[in-house]
């Protein structure tokens, strides 16, 4: 018994569009990508009278920066990354402010 051509084409199309063969579950479809940051990005404030070098580590990417005295930096895109000031480290989060005070003391607080 042979199938009519239109039905045969439909069956072939269904087989080609399933990833793992007939009856396989399709992965969920996301209508749009989630925003990278759901709030205010982390901030760094240098209340010390000297500049400070710090390191931002995100996965395998390591970035070295400097913050001047009395400077405030918005660390856009670094939520979830590790902030290091000398031996002191913090994981950055949205709605977080890190402050460097005299003597290179680092304090981080959620807003």
N, C-alpha and C positions, 0 to 999 in steps of 0.2 A: 504494500500500500504506500503510495507516495503522497506527500503533503502538497497542498496548493502553494504556488510560488510566494504569494504575499505572507502566508503563515510561516513558511520556511525562512523568509527574510526577517520576520519579527523574532523568531526563536534564535536565529543567528545573532541579531542585534543584542538581545538580552544576554546571551552567553558572552559576547564581547565586552559588554559594559560592566559585568560583575567582575570584581577583582580576583576572587579566589574560586571561581566556578559557580555553578548554579546553587542558589540557596545560601550563599555566603552573606554574612551581615556586612552592611556598608558602614564605614566610619561615620561618626556624627559630622554634620556639616555646620560650621560656624558661620553665621550671617556676616560678621565683621570681626576684625581683630580687637582684642581688649586694649584699652589705653595703657601706655607704658607706666604711667604714674597717676594714681587716683587721688592725689592730694598735693600739698606743697612739697617741693623737692627738699632734700636735706640742705642745711646751711652750715657754713663755717665762719666763725667770728674770732678774729685775733685781737684779744684785749691786752696782749703783751706789748712791750715797747720795742721788741725786736722782731724781725721777720722769721718765719719758720718754714722749713721744708717738710713736706708730707708726701705720702704715697697712697694712691688709690689703686686697689687691685680688684678687677672684675674678671673672674675666671682666670684665663691665662694672660690677660692684658694687664700690664703694670704701667701706671702713669705717675711720674714725679712732678710735683708742683711746689710753688712757694706762695705763702700768704704774707702780705706786708703788715706792719703794725697798724692797728685800728681798721683793717680791711675786712669786709664781709663778702664771702663768696657763696653763690648759689650753686650747689652741686647737682645741677640738672642732669638726669640720666644715670646717677650713681646710687640710687636706692638699691639696696641689696648687696652693694660692693663693700669691701673692707677698707677702712680709713686707718692709716698708721702714722703716728707722730712719734718718732723714736721707737721706744719699746711699747708704747701704748697703742692699742688697737680697738676699733669699734666697728660693728657692722652698721652701715647707714640704712636708715628707713625714711619713708616719707614722714612729714610732720616732725622732723628731728632737727635740733640745733646743737652743734658742737662748738664749744667755746674754749679757746686757748687763753689761759691766764698766766700771770707772772710765774716764772720758773718752769715754763713749758708744761704746765699742768693742763690736761685735757679733761673736759667734762661734757658729756652728751646727755641731753634730755629730750623726751618726746613732748611736743606741744600739747 
